[in-house]
Amino acid sequence: MSGTKPPRQELPDSDPEDTSEELTAVVCLESDLQDGQMMEVEVGHHSVLLTRCEGKYSAIGNQCTHYGAPLSKGVISGHRVRCPWHGSCFNVHTGDLEECPGMDCLPCHKVKIQNSKVYVSVNKKTLRQEKRLKNMGAAVPGVTHTVLLLGGGAASLICAETLRQEYFGGRIIMVTRDDLLPYDKTRLSKVMNVESDSILLRRMEFFHQYDIEVWLRKEALSVDTEKKTVTFDDGSVQSYDQLLVSTGCRAKGLDVPGIELQNVKMLETPEDARQIHSVCLGCNVVLVGTSFVGMEVASYLIDKASSVTVIGSSELPYQNTLGPEIGKVTMMMLSEQNVKFYMNDNVTEVRGVNGKVKEVVLKSGKVIAADVLIVGIGIIPNSEVLRGSNVKMDAKHFVHVDKYMRTNVPDVFCGGDLATFPLAMAKNRMVNIGHWQMAQAHGRIAALNMLNKPTELNTVPFYWTVLLGKTIRYAGYGEGYTEIEIKGKFEDMKFLALYIKNEEVIAVASLNYDPAASAVAERFASGNVITKKEAQSDDLSWLQLS
């Protein structure tokens, strides 16, 4: 990875061969860019990423297709660039997407060198297009091979798309008990008064165009792996040639007296998010659980609820994930906004008046006024559909898969939050990671292996959480870390935390330290160890900080 990037260049010059169909501009001198470097340039007020790799210049769109981050602020490594915000990766030569959470590719532009000047040409017809759909096939008449996808989330969607991108011509059926097409679930705890239509990942026209059948409001009840059939709640039976089970997890409820009262809420769907938003306005809100989602909901409600109280069973938020140091910072951030915390405590009873929540009683004896109780204490895998089948599950009912996303039963694959899988960067330790980007990777790997294109899962976990408008980014797998190396200062709201185990870095968390998390993720992806000595060094040039 290169640690230097020249400043953006604009040279008001034009190509004498410019045609009416293309907009061409001199963007820099040939000597301005060295191998392994990139820079943002402009062609007709259009932002373009210019890269040089092994002597070859390439130009692609500069805005990540996920949430629009400037890729020129990210990390370039070999033939790909990684987004500074959420870790999406793109091929610098083709603009093709190589790692989610982005779903679309980038436009690719012509580059030529003439008289030591670098010219970039952008097609005027596609000038305003910031993303490009990868070429996809459709169903081929007479091909009866059927891939059945259970679940309507990230893994199923990416699996379906990858199959069509690889020109699979058989039948694809995606079945979900939801009443919505696949949507961006990461938005629910960040923008809670969200309109369902605004977070759809693909429109119905897309599914029609590429012959992907979507069955909504339909739940799979059982799988017969001998007959290769799935039975649904309406009594129908569907046969399959290959099956992906990615039914995800559901929120775990509180098992205490009074939990049946009105205004006890859990966040699982856009409708839940909207209800929580509306019912909490001007009210006393109590949240149980200090997970990423719980803390995001608390942050969101600060200027909407009358009061926000958080109950946590551990000493600090994120204690087992980001660690106590970052837990203290986030607790301080929210406490300064009048969020009250009761840690090392549990809810033992919910009291109501006229059928609605009125008070929450804690194990410590404290009684807290509450008009709304939001529960976010964990998850339960939706694996009931596999009970009675031969598919191997662990003691908690998560499904075991190998690095190809295969279960122990031929032609049955599993992905997303439901899967326990070998994580390459953690020496193939079996893990369960409920990250959006990881579920997408599972879907892609499952699709390729369904098509007998042997591909191993090698994705680096990448996660982000938003509190009070500030984003903490996390990459890697930090469970079992023994030391933490901090760059910057927590109190300045600018820090980089490097998690260390066995003398090497295994994870990173950052706030206002871009593109550090992406730089570390890229090192993990390439298999290059970051030593404890390197982490402790004051030389941070390898992080490609701007």
Salt bridges, closest charged atoms under 4 A:
GLU10 OE2 - ARG8 NH2 3.32
ASP13 OD2 - LYS117 NZ 3.04
ASP15 OD2 - LYS112 NZ 3.29
GLU17 OE1 - LYS112 NZ 3.35
GLU22 OE2 - LYS110 NZ 2.70
ASP35 OD1 - ARG52 NE 3.23
GLU40 OE1 - ARG8 NH1 3.27
GLU42 OE2 - ARG8 NH2 2.98
GLU54 OE2 - HIS79 NE2 3.93
ASP96 OD1 - ARG132 NH2 2.82
GLU98 OE1 - ARG80 NH1 3.98
ASP104 OD1 - ARG202 NH2 2.88
GLU161 OE2 - ARG202 NE 2.71
GLU166 OE1 - LYS453 NZ 2.50
ASP197 OD1 - ARG203 NH1 2.60
GLU213 OE2 - ARG171 NE 2.55
GLU219 OE2 - ARG177 NH1 3.25
ASP234 OD2 - LYS218 NZ 3.10
GLU271 OE1 - ARG274 NH2 3.01
GLU296 OE2 - LYS190 NZ 3.19
ASP303 OD1 - LYS304 NZ 2.90
GLU349 OE1 - ARG351 NE 3.64
GLU359 OE1 - ARG351 NH1 3.49
GLU384 OE2 - ARG250 NH2 2.74
ASP402 OD2 - ARG406 NE 2.80
ASP411 OD2 - LYS228 NZ 2.62
GLU456 OE2 - LYS403 NZ 3.45
GLU479 OE2 - ARG429 NH2 2.76
GLU483 OE2 - LYS532 NZ 2.89
GLU485 OE2 - LYS487 NZ 3.57
GLU503 OE2 - LYS532 NZ 3.93
GLU504 OE2 - LYS427 NZ 3.75
ASP514 OD1 - ARG473 NE 2.82
GLU522 OE2 - ARG80 NE 2.92
GLU522 OE1 - ARG82 NE 2.61
GLU534 OE1 - ARG523 NH2 2.97
